[in-house]
Amino acid sequence: MSHNTDQDPNGLKDDALAASSTPESIADGVDEEVVEPNRRLFVGWQFLLFAALAIAYSGFHLFSLNVYPMETWSFRIVHIAGALILGYGLFAGARFAEDDQQASPAWLKWVSYALLVPAVYSLVQVFLMQQAINGGAMRIDPAVETLHFGYPLMATTAVAIVLSWFYRQARHRFNPADLVLMVCALASAGYLLMAFNTNMRMSTGTSFAPPGISWAAIAGSLLILELTRRVAGLALVVISAVFLTYVFAGPYLPGFLGYPGLSVQRFFSQVYTDAGILGPTTAVSSTYIILFIIFAAFLQASKVGDYFVNFAFAAAGRARGGPAKVAIFASGLMGMINGTSAGNVVSTGSLTIPLMKKVGYPARSAGAIEAAASTGGQIMPPIMGAGAFIYGGSDRYSLYRNRHCRDYSCHSLLCFYLLYGRL
């Protein structure tokens, strides 16, 4: 029996043609930004305006954290206010209109513009109160804080939020109701900056707290909850609403669930302190997470993700279960620059999941493999996920940063090792 070792010349030509036509880069567009359904896409001067605001917001954090530190509470208040202004500028409260027929009536726009009057009035009152404090006043008249600041700010915030739910327009247009909310965010933050840099800060959480702190905290809480709904959905808003309800329903609950309760003024005067909104979560967000987000945005703009995915294909593409192992490699590498499991799935999963299905993996298995690998990538240093930072923030993260990086490296690498061995 003889073996024929001759090769067909046509076959050699086909192989050579296939090799020459093989693309040098397998992955392309991994770093493309995902546009959320309710995110505005500005053009022209509006794009330049919000780009400048985003650059100023990032520059503020870089300058304050590295060059000229601010007082802690003031820094966190500015951090939240800047996020609210950018958030309401970029994310709409309702679906976008596909054409002019679906757009909201003109009267909604004019009602929104009319709300600018009380919003600006509240902001002006903050400047007048600051002048009174600079002139030697120890406190502001409670009637002024309530009638000229609290009522206009609270009413304007609530009405503007409701209007934003019904105002529909094209994706590239700005909503005047959101402009009102941005002014309300400035007024709320301005008052808190004024109050917390005086002796009034010592009265938070007591019955002696100025009513203006409570009004500013209520408006600020509403603004945060509404922006949370736009960005993350209703789940966190419902959970927050349940706990807020419990604060005031405590006296009416039976058994061990009941407690004496707190007044609205006393509770909300302490919400916007380091015992509440300005606590560990905001501390970590304003110091560590924001820096790594800026770093990740720089890496994303430099197309590092394409290189990481192509490297993963080169390292594991020929192994048994190649696409699945590519997903593990790619998710681990992408996790180093984005720190989010959802972003990992969107960026690498759009390439690896179809490949896994193509070689025979069931759709559910392909999705599960990518989700598990992306979850491990979320805690890969140096970015790491927000959950890792929040966990570390409760344990004096600045003192144990190196230890946490080492621990999370071990956890993520062990996760990837076990996933790789199972495929």
Secondary structure, 3 states (H helix, E strand, C coil): CCCCCCCCHHHHHHHHHHHHHCCCCCCCCCCCCCCCCCECCCCHHHHHHHHHHHHHHHHHHHHHHHCCCCCHHHHHHHHHHHHHHHHHHHECCCCCCCCCCCCCCHHHHHHHHHHHHHHHHHHHHHHHHHHHHHCCCCCCCHHHHHHHHHHHHHHHHHHHHHHHHHCCCCCCCCCHHHHHHHHHHHHHHHHHHHHHCCHHHHHCCCCCCCHHHHHHHHHHHHHHHHHHHHHHCCHHHHHHHHHHHHHHHHHHCCHHHCCCCCCHHHHHHHHCCCCCCCCHHHHHHHHHHHHHHHHHHHHHHCCHHHHHHHHHHHHHCCCCCHHHHHHHHHHHHHHHHHCCHHHHHHHHHHHHHHHHHHCCCCHHHHHHHHHHHHHHHHCCCCCCCHHHHHHHHCCCHHHHHHHHHHHHHHHHHHHHHHHHHHC
